[in-house]
Amino acid sequence: MTAGFAETGPGGPDRPGPQPPRVDRPVPPPPAPTSSWPVPGFGTGSLPPVPPPVSRPRRRSPVLAVVVGLLALLLIIQTAFLIVLERQLSAANHKIDTLGAAADKRYANLDGRTRTLEQQAAKSLDATAVAQAVLPSVFKMIVAEGTATAFAIGTTTTGTDLLTNYHVVEGMWKRGERTATIEHDNQRFPVEVVRIDPESDLALLHAAEKFPRITPSTATVVPGTPVVAIGAPKGYEQSVSSGLVSALRTDIPGDAGKAYIQFDAAINPGNSGGPLVNAQKQVIGVVRANLLGEGLNIAIPISVACRSFSGIC
């Protein structure tokens, strides 16, 4: 035997020794857990559990706060502006109402003064001014029986309508004649007798030429109104006389019930058919004749002519 080595047994150094016989025994179950590991929601691996992320509150942008503030400020300013504007409009409307009432009052006073001046002017008739305005519209009328007067009136746009008395053209009308002659400043013009109203002693003439026309008055005629009579007494054309309205009559002998204007301006044969004019240069009547005596002359109201011949007024 070599020193330094121990014996390894009967099997030699590389052989295992005899093994005890194996006995199959049941394996004991694992011990029950004694703690809360693993934590629910986490794995059971070898790495430690990772905690869930913590949600941090989001910080609002300071720009948004500034914008909101500016919008709120703008709304406040706009509201204040609208309130101020409404007050200003209310004040302006009140001022307009006040000024309108004052203006209406001034206009009413002015209208009253105008009427007063017109009445005063009517009482102080300027015969010269009236004659100058009216004479271009007044003509001497020539018929077989003599001379009379006619004057231009109406609204026709073709030629000119004229008025005269029916008794001036009665003879020619009954003879079947319709054409007569009018004269002004030695100029003669033919006229046609187009309509007659024997009951009112009126006749409507028409000339192809255009002449200045006298405006008919729509005012009520009252006694004391200054008037001018223009005509061709005894053939002397462009004769002017002035006077007053003496009365309004409906009791003329032979014409009872018919309305007439009585006036005292001088007239003579030949004035028939001429205009009786007021201070406003408007015709108020058609001179008919001197039927009552000296200074007792009558004229047919122009309103009668307007009814007899529609369209001339």
SEMI-830552 format. One record per atom (N, C-alpha, C, O): residue in one letter; x, y, z. Coordinates in steps of 0.1 Angstrom, whole numbers, plus 2048, in hexadecimal, padded with zeros to 3 digits. Layout:
# residues N
AXYZ
...
***
This chain:
# residues 313
M8097F4800
M800800800
M80980C800
M81380D807
T8058157F8
T80D8217F7
T80882B801
T7FC82C803
A812831808
A80F83A813
A80984780D
A80C84B802
G80084D815
G7FA85A811
G7ED85980B
G7E6863809
F7E884E808
F7DA84C802
F7D284380A
F7D783980F
A7C684780D
A7BD83E815
A7B583680B
A7B48397FF
E7B082C810
E7A8823808
E79A82A805
E79483080E
T7978277F9
T78A82D7F5
T77E8247F6
T7738277F3
G7818187FA
G77680E7FB
G7788037F1
G7818047E8
P76F7FA7F2
P7717EE7E9
P76E7F17DB
P7737EA7D2
G7697FA7D8
G7667FD7CA
G7718047C3
G7708077B7
G77A8087CB
G7858107C4
G78281E7C5
G7788237C9
P78B8267C0
P78A8357C2
P78083B7B9
P77B8457BC
D77D8357AD
D77383C7A4
D7658357A5
D75D83979D
R76382C7AE
R7568267AE
R74F82A7BB
R75582B7C5
P74282D7B9
P73B8317C5
P7398257CE
P73981A7CA
G7368297DB
G73481E7E4
G72581A7E3
G71E81F7DB
P7228117EB
P71480C7EA
P70A8167EF
P70D81D7F9
Q6FF8177E8
Q6F58227EB
Q6EA81B7F3
Q6E780F7F2
P6E48247FC
P6D981E804
P6CD81C7FB
P6CC8237F1
P6C58137FE
P6B98117F6
P6B081D7F6
P6AE824800
R6AA8217EA
R6A182C7E8
R6938297EE
R68E81E7EB
V68E8327F5
V6808307FA
V67883B7F5
V67A8477F8
D66D8387EE
D6648427E8
D65C8487F3
D6538417F9
R65E8557F7
R65685B801
R64F8677FB
R65486E7F2
P64386A7FF
P63B8757F9
P6428837FC
P649885806
V64188B7F2
V6478987F3
V63E8A17FB
V6328A27F7
P6438A8805
P6398B180D
P6358BD804
P63D8C27FC
P6298C2806
P6258CE7FF
P62C8DA803
P6328DB80E
P62D8E47FA
P6348F07FE
P62D8F780A
P6218F780B
P6358FE812
P62E90581D
P625910818
P62891780E
A61B91281F
A61191D81C
A61892B81D
A62192C826
P614934815
P61A941816
P617948823
P60C947828
T62194F828
T61F955835
T61F964834
T61F96B83E
S61F969827
S61E978826
S61697B819
S611972812
S614988816
S60C98D80B
S61498D7FE
S60F9927F4
W61F9897FE
W6279887F1
W62297D7E9
W6209727EF
P62197D7DC
P62498A7D4
P6189947D5
P60D9907D7
V61B9A07D3
V6119AB7D4
V6089A97C8
V60D9A87BD
P5FA9AA7CA
P5F19A97BE
P5F49B37B4
P5F79BF7B7
G5F49AF7A8
G5F79B979D
G6059B9798
G6089BF78E
F60E9B279F
F61C9B179C
F6209A3799
F61A99A79F
G62A9A1791
G62E99378E
G63698D79A
G6399937A4
T639980798
T6409797A3
T64E97679E
T65596D7A4
G65397D795
G66097B790
G66A97F79B
G6679837A6
S67797F796
S6819817A0
S6849907A2
S68A9947AB
L67E999798
L6819A8799
L6779AE7A3
L66B9A97A4
P67B9B87AA
P6719BF7B3
P6669C67AB
P6689CA7A0
P65B9C77B1
P64F9CD7AA
P6529DC7A8
P6589E37B0
V64D9E179C
V64E9EF798
V6419F679C
V6379F2797
P642A017A4
P635A087A8
P62FA0F79C
P637A13793
P622A1079B
P61BA17790
P61FA26790
P622A2C79A
P620A2C783
P624A3A783
P61AA4378A
P60EA41789
V61FA4D791
V617A57798
V612A6278E
V61BA68788
S605A6478D
S5FFA6F784
S601A7C78B
S5FCA7F795
R608A84784
R60BA92789
R601A9C783
R5FEA9B777
P5FBAA678A
P5F2AB0784
P5F9AB8779
P604ABC77B
R5F1ABA76E
R5F7AC1762
R5F6AD0766
R5ECAD676A
R601AD7763
R602AE5766
R5FBAED75A
R5FFAEA74E
R5F2AF675D
R5ECAFE752
R5F5B0974D
R5FDB0E754
S5F4B0B740
S5FCB1573A
S5F9B2373E
S5EDB2673E
P602B2B742
P5FFB39746
P5F9B4173A
P5F2B4B73C
V5FCB3D72D
V5F7B45722
V5E8B43721
V5E1B4D71E
L5E2B37724
L5D4B35724
L5CDB3E72F
L5C3B4472C
A5D3B4073A
A5CDB48744
A5CDB57740
A5C4B5E743
V5D8B5B739
V5D8B69734
V5CEB6B72A
V5C7B7672A
V5CCB61721
V5C1B63716
V5B3B6471C
V5ACB6D718
V5B1B5B726
V5A4B5C72C
V5A1B69733
V596B6F733
G5ACB6E73A
G5ABB7B741
G5A8B86737
G5A0B8F73A
L5AFB8672C
L5ADB90722
L59FB9071C
L599B9A71A
L59AB84719
L58CB83714
L582B8871E
L579B8F71A
A584B8572B
A57BB8A735
A57BB99736
A571B9F737
L587B9E735
L589BAD736
L582BB372A
L57CBBE72B
L584BAD71E
L57EBB2712
L56FBB2713
L568BBC70F
L569BA8718
L55BBA771A
L556BB2723
L54BBB8721
I55DBB472E
I559BBF738
I55ABCC731
I551BD5733
I564BCF729
I566BDC722
I55ABDE718
I555BE8717
Q557BD3711
Q54DBD4707
Q53FBD670D
Q537BDF708
T53DBD0718
T530BD271F
T52FBE0724
T524BE7723
A53ABE572A
A53ABF372E
A538BFD723
A531C07724
F53EBFA717
F53DC0370B
F52EC03707
F529C0D703
L528BF7706
L51ABF6702
L511BFE70C
L507C05707
I513BFD719
I50BC05722
I50DC14720
I503C1B720
V519C1871E
V51CC2671B
V515C2B70E
V50FC3570E
L516C22704
L510C266F7
L501C266F8
L4FBC2F6F2
E4FBC1D700
E4ECC1E701
E4E8C2A708
E4DEC31705
R4F0C2F712
R4ECC3B719
R4EEC47710
R4E6C50710
Q4F8C47708
Q4FAC526FE
Q4EFC536F4
Q4EAC5D6F1
L4EBC476EF
L4E0C466E5
L4D3C4B6EC
L4CBC536E6
S4D0C476F8
S4C4C4C6FF
S4C4C5B701
S4BAC616FF
A4D0C60704
A4D1C6F706
A4CFC766F9
A4C9C806F8
A4D5C706EE
A4D3C766E0
A4C5C766DC
A4C0C806D7
N4BEC6A6DF
N4B0C6A6DB
N4A7C746E2
N49FC7A6DD
H4ABC756EF
H4A3C7F6F7
H4A6C8D6F2
H49DC966F1
K4B2C906EE
K4B6C9D6E9
K4AFC9F6DB
K4AACAA6D9
I4AEC956D3
I4A7C966C6
I499C996C8
I493CA16C1
D492C926D1
D484C946D4
D482CA26D9
D478CA96D5
T48BCA76E1
T48ACB56E7
T48BCBF6DB
T483CC86DA
L495CBD6D3
L497CC66C8
L48CCC56BE
L488CCF6B8
G487CB96BB
G47BCB76B2
G46FCBF6B7
G468CC66AF
A46CCBE6C4
A461CC56C9
A463CD46C8
A45ACDC6C5
A46FCD96CB
A472CE76CA
A471CEC6BB
A46CCF66B8
A476CE36B2
A475CE66A4
A466CE769F
A462CF0697
D45ECDD6A4
D450CDD6A0
D449CEA6A5
D441CF069E
K44DCEE6B1
K447CFA6B6
K44BD066AE
K443D0F6AB
R458D076AA
R45DD126A2
R456D12694
R452D1D68F
Y455D0668E
Y44ED05681
Y43FD0A682
Y43AD1167A
A439D0668D
A42BD0A68F
A42AD19691
A421D2068B
N433D1F698
N434D2E699
N436D3468C
N430D3E689
L440D2E685
L443D34677
L437D3366E
L434D3D666
D430D2866E
D424D26666
D41AD3166A
D413D36661
G418D33677
G40ED3D67B
G412D4B676
G40AD53672
R41FD4E677
R424D5B672
R422D5C663
R41ED6765E
T425D5165C
T423D5264E
T414D5464A
T411D5C641
R40BD4E651
R3FDD5064E
R3F9D5E651
R3F1D6564A
T3FFD6465C
T3FCD71660
T401D7B655
T3FAD84651
L40DD78650
L412D81646
L40AD80639
L408D8A632
E406D74635
E3FED72629
E3F1D7A62B
E3ECD80621
Q3EBD79636
Q3DED81638
Q3E1D90637
Q3D9D97631
Q3ECD9463D
Q3EFDA263C
Q3F2DA662E
Q3EEDB1629
A3F9D9D626
A3FCDA0618
A3EFDA1610
A3EEDA9607
A3E6D98614
A3D9D9860C
A3D1DA560E
A3CADA9606
K3D3DAA61A
K3CCDB761D
K3D3DC3617
K3CDDCD615
S3E0DC1613
S3E7DCC60D
S3ECDC75FF
S3F8DC65FD
L3E2DC55F6
L3E5DBF5E9
L3EEDC95E1
L3ECDD55E1
D3F8DC35DA
D401DCB5D1
D3FCDC85C3
D3FFDBF5BC
A3F3DD25BF
A3EDDD05B2
A3F7DD05A6
A3F5DC859D
T402DD75A8
T40CDD759D
T412DC959C
T414DC4591
A416DC35A7
A41DDB65A7
A413DAC5A1
A417DA3599
V406DAC5A6
V3FCDA35A1
V3FADA4592
V3FAD9A58B
A3F9DB158D
A3F7DB357F
A403DAE576
A401DA856C
Q40FDB057B
Q41BDAC573
Q41BD9D572
Q420D97568
A417D9657D
A417D8757D
A40CD81574
A40ED7756F
V401D88574
V3F5D8256E
V3F3D8655F
V3EED7E557
L3F7D9255B
L3F4D9854E
L3F8D8E543
L3F1D8D539
P404D88543
P408D7F538
P3FED73535
P3FED6D52B
S3F5D7153F
S3EBD6653D
S3DDD6B539
S3D4D62537
V3DCD78537
V3CED7D534
V3CED82525
V3D8D89521
F3C3D7F51E
F3C2D8250F
F3B5D8950C
F3ABD87513
K3B6D91502
K3AAD974FC
K3A4D8C4F3
K3ABD864EB
M397D8A4F4
M391D804EB
M388D874E1
M380D904E4
I38AD834D4
I383D894C9
I379D7F4C3
I37DD754BF
V36CD834C3
V361D7C4BD
V359D854B4
V35CD914B4
A350D7F4AD
A348D884A3
A340D924AA
A33ED9D4A5
E33CD8F4B6
E333D994BE
E33BDA44C5
E336DAD4C9
G349DA24C5
G351DAD4CC
G35DDA74D3
G363D9D4CE
T361DAD4DE
T36DDA94E5
T369DA54F3
T360DAA4F9
A371D9D4F9
A370D99507
A37ED9550C
A388D99507
T37ED8D517
T38BD8951D
T38BD7A51F
T380D74521
A397D7451F
A399D66522
A3A7D6552A
A3AFD6E528
F3A8D5B532
F3B5D5A539
F3B9D4B539
F3B1D42539
A3C7D49539
A3CCD3B539
A3CCD35547
A3CED3B551
I3C9D28547
I3C8D20553
I3C9D1254F
I3CAD0E544
G3CAD09559
G3CACFB556
G3D7CF4558
G3E2CFA55B
T3D7CE7556
T3E3CDF558
T3E7CD754B
T3F0CCE54C
T3E0CD9540
T3E3CD1534
T3F2CD4530
T3F7CDE532
T3F8CC952A
T406CCA525
T406CCD516
T411CCF511
T3FBCCC510
T3FBCCF501
T3F3CDC4FF
T3E7CDC500
G3FACE64FC
G3F4CF34FA
G3EFCF9507
G3F5CF7512
T3E4D01507
T3E0D08513
T3D1D09513
T3CAD0C508
D3CBD0751E
D3BCD09520
D3BAD17525
D3C2D1D52C
L3AED1D521
L3ABD2A525
L39CD2A529
L394D22525
L398D33532
L38AD35537
L385D42532
L38CD4C531
T378D4352F
T370D4F52C
T362D4C530
T35ED41534
N359D5652D
N34BD54530
N344D4D524
N348D4F518
Y33AD46526
Y332D4051B
Y32BD4A513
Y32BD49507
H326D5551A
H31FD5F512
H328D66508
H323D6C4FE
V336D6550A
V33FD6B500
V33FD634F3
V340D684E8
V33ED554F4
V33FD4D4E8
V331D474E4
V331D3F4DB
E327D4B4EB
E31AD454E9
E316D464DA
E311D3D4D4
G317D524D4
G313D544C6
G31AD4B4BD
G314D444B5
M327D4A4BD
M32FD424B4
M32CD334B7
M32CD2B4AE
W32AD2F4C4
W327D224C7
W31AD1D4C0
W319D124BB
K310D264C2
K303D224BC
K303D224AD
K2FBD1C4A6
R30DD2A4A7
R30ED29498
R317D1D493
R319D1B487
G31BD1649D
G323D0A499
G332D0D498
G33AD05493
E336D1949B
E344D1D49A
E34BD1A4A7
E346D1A4B2
R358D164A5
R360D114B1
R36DD194B2
R374D184BD
T371D204A8
T37ED274A8
T37CD364AB
T374D3D4A4
A384D3B4B4
A384D494B7
A393D4E4B8
A39CD464B5
T395D5B4BB
T3A2D614BB
T3A4D674C9
T39CD6E4CE
I3B1D654CE
I3B5D6D4DA
I3C1D764D6
I3C8D734CD
E3C3D804DE
E3CDD8A4DA
E3D5D8E4E7
E3CFD904F1
H3E2D904E5
H3EAD944F1
H3F6D9C4EB
H3FED964E3
D3F8DA84EE
D403DB14E9
D403DB04DA
D40EDAE4D4
N3F8DB24D4
N3F6DB34C5
N3FADA54BE
N3FBDA54B2
Q3FBD9B4C6
Q3FCD8E4C0
Q3EFD864C1
Q3E9D864CC
R3EBD804B6
R3DFD784B6
R3E1D694B5
R3EAD654AF
F3D8D624BC
F3D9D534BC
F3CBD4D4BB
F3C2D524C1
P3CAD434B3
P3BDD3C4B2
P3BAD334BE
P3C4D2D4C4
V3AED334C2
V3AAD2A4CD
V39DD224C9
V395D274C1
E39BD164CF
E390D0E4CC
E387D0E4D9
E38CD0D4E4
V37AD104D6
V370D0E4E1
V36ECFF4E3
V368CF94DA
V372CF94EE
V372CEB4EF
V367CE64F8
V361CDB4F6
R363CEE502
R358CEA50B
R351CF6510
R357D01511
I344CF5513
I33CD00518
I334CFB524
I331CEF525
D330D0552D
D327D03538
D31ED0E539
D320D18540
P313D0E530
P30AD1A530
P304D1D53D
P302D29540
E301D13545
E2FBD15552
E303D1D55C
E2FED25563
S311D1B55B
S31AD23563
S320D2F55C
S328D37561
D31CD3154F
D321D3C546
D330D3B545
D338D44547
L335D2E541
L344D2C540
L346D25533
L33ED1D52E
A352D2852D
A357D21521
A365D1E522
A36DD26528
L369D1251D
L377D0E51E
L37DD0E510
L378D08506
L388D1550E
L38FD17502
L39CD0F502
L3A1D0C50D
H3A2D0D4F6
H3AFD064F5
H3B7D0C4EA
H3B2D0E4DF
A3C4D104ED
A3CDD154E3
A3D9D0B4E2
A3DDD054EB
A3DED0B4D6
A3E9D024D3
A3F6D074D9
A3FFCFF4DD
E3F7D144DB
E403D1A4E1
E403D184F0
E3F8D164F6
K40ED1A4F6
K40FD19505
K411D2750B
K41AD2E507
F408D2A514
F408D3751B
F40AD3652A
F407D2B52F
P40FD40531
P40FD3F53F
P401D3E545
P3F8D4453F
R400D3754F
R3F2D34555
R3F1D3A563
R3FAD3B56A
I3E5D3E566
I3E2D43573
I3DDD3757C
I3D6D2E578
T3E2D37588
T3DFD2C592
T3D2D2F598
T3D0D3A59D
P3C9D25598
P3BCD2759F
P3BDD265AE
P3C5D1F5B4
S3B6D2F5B5
S3B7D2F5C4
S3AED245CA
S3A3D225C4
T3B3D1E5D5
T3ABD145DC
T3A6D1A5E9
T39FD135F0
A3A9D265EC
A3A5D2C5F9
A397D315F8
A392D345ED
T390D31604
T383D36604
T383D45603
T38AD4C60A
V37BD4A5FA
V37AD595F8
V371D5F602
V366D5A606
V376D6A608
V36ED71613
V36DD8060F
V375D85609
P362D86614
P361D94611
P36CD9C617
P371D99622
G370DA6610
G37CDAE614
G389DAA60E
G393DB160F
T389D9F606
T395D9B5FF
T399DA45F4
T390DA75EC
P3A5DA95F4
P3A9DB25E9
P3AADAA5DC
P3AFD9F5DC
V3A6DB05D1
V3A6DA95C4
V3AADB35B9
V3AADBF5BA
V3AFDAD5AE
V3B2DB45A2
V3AADAE596
V3AADA2595
A3A4DB658E
A39DDB1582
A3A5DB6576
A3A9DC1575
I3A8DAC56D
I3B0DAF561
I3A8DAB555
I3A2DA0555
G3A8DB354A
G3A0DB053E
G3A2DBA533
G3ACDC1533
A399DB952A
A399DC251E
A38CDC951D
A384DC7514
P389DD3526
P37DDDA526
P37CDE3519
P385DEA516
K371DE0512
K36FDE8505
K37BDE64FB
K37EDEE4F3
G381DDA4FC
G38CDD74F3
G39ADDB4F8
G3A4DD84F1
Y39BDE3503
Y3A8DE7508
Y3AEDDD511
Y3ABDDC51D
E3B7DD550A
E3BCDC9512
E3C6DCE51C
E3CBDD951C
Q3C9DC4525
Q3D2DC6530
Q3CEDD153A
Q3D7DD953F
S3C1DD353B
S3BDDDD545
S3BBDD7553
S3B7DCC554
V3C0DDF55D
V3C0DDA56B
V3B8DE3574
V3BADEF573
S3B0DDD57C
S3A9DE5587
S3A9DDD594
S3AADD1593
S3A9DE459F
S3A9DDC5AC
S39EDE15B5
S397DEB5B3
G39BDD85BE
G390DDB5C8
G38FDD05D2
G399DCA5D5
L383DCE5D8
L381DC45E2
L376DBB5DF
L36DDBE5D7
V376DAF5E5
V36ADA75E4
V360DAD5ED
V362DAF5F9
S354DB05E8
S34ADB75F0
S341DAD5F7
S33DDAF603
A33EDA15F0
A335D975F6
A336D8B5EE
A33AD8B5E3
L330D805F4
L32ED745ED
L31FD735EB
L317D735F5
R31AD725DF
R30CD735DD
R306D665D6
R30CD5F5CE
T2FAD635DA
T2F2D585D4
T2E4D5D5D0
T2DBD565CE
D2E3D6B5D0
D2D5D715CD
D2D5D7A5C1
D2CED845C1
I2DDD775B7
I2DED7F5AB
I2D1D7D5A3
I2CDD725A1
P2CAD8859F
P2BED86598
P2C0D7E58B
P2C9D80583
G2B7D7458A
G2B8D6B57E
G2C1D5F581
G2C1D55579
D2CAD6058B
D2D3D5558E
D2D2D5159D
D2DCD4E5A3
A2C7D525A3
A2C5D4F5B1
A2CAD415B4
A2C7D375AD
G2D2D405BF
G2D7D335C3
G2E5D315BE
G2ECD285C3
K2EAD385B4
K2F7D365AE
K301D3F5B6
K2FDD4A5BA
A30DD3A5B8
A317D425C0
A31ED4B5B7
A323D485AC
Y320D585BC
Y328D625B5
Y330D6A5BF
Y32DD6B5CB
I33BD6F5BA
I343D785C2
I340D875BE
I341D8A5B2
Q33CD8F5C7
Q339D9D5C4
Q346DA55C8
Q34CDA35D3
F34ADAD5BF
F356DB55C1
F354DC35BB
F34BDC65B4
D35DDCC5BF
D35BDDA5BB
D366DE05B2
D366DEC5AF
A370DD75AE
A37ADDC5A4
A373DDF597
A36ADD8593
A377DEA591
A370DF0585
A371DE6579
A37CDE1576
I366DE3572
I366DDC566
I35CDE255C
I354DEB560
N35EDDE550
N355DE3545
N353DD853B
N359DCE53C
P34ADDA531
P348DD0527
P355DCD521
P35DDD651D
G358DC051F
G365DBC51A
G36DDB5525
G376DAD522
N36ADB8532
N370DB153D
N36BDA353F
N371D9B546
S360DA0539
S35AD9353A
S363D87537
S36AD8852C
G364D7E53F
G36ED7353D
G37BD74542
G384D6B542
G37ED80548
G38BD8354E
G38DD7D55C
G383D7A562
P399D7D561
P39CD7756E
P39AD82579
P39DD8D578
L395D7D585
L395D85591
L39FD7F59A
L39ED7359E
V3A9D8659E
V3B6D815A4
V3B8D865B2
V3B5D925B4
N3BDD7E5BB
N3BFD825C9
N3CED875CA
N3D5D875C0
A3D2D8A5D6
A3DFD8F5D9
A3EAD855D7
A3F6D885D5
Q3E6D785D7
Q3F0D6D5D5
Q3F1D6A5C6
Q3F8D605C3
K3ECD725BE
K3EDD715AF
K3E6D645AA
K3EAD5E5A0
Q3DBD605B1
Q3D3D555AE
Q3C5D595AA
Q3BFD635AF
V3BFD535A0
V3B2D5759B
V3A8D515A4
V3A8D455A8
I39ED5A5A9
I393D555B2
I386D555AA
I37CD505AF
G385D5C59E
G379D5C597
G37AD60589
G384D66585
V36FD5E581
V36FD62573
V365D6D572
V359D6C575
V36AD7956E
V361D8556E
V356D82564
V358D7D559
R34AD85569
R33ED83560
R339D9055A
R338D9254E
A335D9A563
A32FDA655E
A32CDAF569
A32DDAC575
N329DBC566
N323DC556F
N314DC456E
N30EDCA565
L30EDBD577
L300DBA575
L2F7DC2580
L2EBDC357F
L2FEDC758A
L2F7DCD595
L2F7DDC596
L2F0DE259D
G300DE258E
G301DF158E
G310DF5591
G319DEC591
E313E01592
E320E07594
E327E005A0
E322E015AB
G332DFA59D
G33ADF45A8
G334DE75AD
G339DE15B7
L32ADE25A7
L323DD65AC
L325DCB5A1
L31DDC9598
N331DC55A1
N335DBC596
N336DAE59C
N337DAC5A8
I334DA4593
I334D96598
I33ED8E590
I341D91584
A343D83596
A34CD7A590
A347D6C594
A342D6959F
I34AD6258B
I347D5458D
I352D4E595
I35ED4F591
P350D485A1
P35BD425A9
P363D385A0
P35DD31598
I370D385A2
I379D2F59A
I376D2159D
I378D18595
S371D1E5A9
S36DD105AD
S362D0B5A4
S362CFF5A1
V359D1459F
V34FD0F596
V355D0B589
V351D01583
A35ED12584
A365D0F577
A36CD02579
A36DCF956F
C373CFF584
C37ACF3586
C371CE7586
C374CDC582
R365CE958B
R35BCDE58B
R355CDC57D
R353CD1579
S353CE7576
S34DCE6568
S357CDF55E
S353CD7556
F364CE2560
F36ECDD556
F379CD655E
F383CDC562
S377CC9560
S380CC1568
S38ECC1561
S38FCC0555
G398CC2569
G3A6CC2564
G3ADCCF562
G3B9CD0560
I3A5CDA564
I3ABCE7562
I3B1CED56F
I3B9CF656F
C3ADCE757A
C3B2CEC587
C3BACE158E
C3BFCE3599
***
